């Protein structure tokens, strides 16, 4: 699963870690995602504007478990 295909998320930490905790700003649910490959840019959605996090890695996330309420 690629982030830009699922929607836009914000992450508290973008490191070369096995898992990162992600929050869907629309549903408010939090899930665990794993870094699979350094490929895609990570975007954050702020009200209606899409802003590229220039300090973030170019990452490709895959879903590790179902989203759960945060």
N, C-alpha and C positions, 0 to 999 in steps of 0.2 A: 504494500500500500504506500502510495506516495502522498505526501502532505497536500500538495496542491490539487490532488484529485479528491481528497476527502473534505478539504476546507482549510481554514486558517487557524492556527493554534499559536499559543504563546508558551514558551518554555522558560522556566526559572534558570536552568543551567543548560548550556550547550558545550559539552566537553566530550572528549573522546572516551566516554563511559559506555558501558554495555547497555544501560537503560537510562532513559530520561522520563520524567513525569511531565505529562502534557495536559493542558486544560483547553477544552473547546469553549471559546468565549460566548458562543450562541447558546449551547445547551448547558454549560456550566459543569459538564462532566469531566472527570480526570481519568486518564488511562496511562499505562506504561508503554513506552515505545522504545524500540531498539534501533541503534544506528547500524545499518547494513552496508552502506557504501557511500563514499564521498562523491556525490553526483549532483544533487539538486539544491537550489537555493532555498533557504528557510525564510518564510514570510510571516509577518505579524499583521493582524488586522486591527486598526485603530479607527473607531467608529466606521467610517466608510472608505477610508484611505488605506491603500496597500503600501506598506513601507518595507523595503528590503533592509534587513538587519545587516549592515555592512560589516560589523564586527563578528558576525556569526559565521560558522563554517558552511560550506556548501554540502548539504547532507541529504541523505535518502533514508527515510524512516520506514520501518515496517511495524505493523501493529502486533504487540506481544500478547495482549489480553483484551478482553472486552472492556469498553469504557464503563467506569463505575462512578457513582455519584461522589462528588468531592466534598 
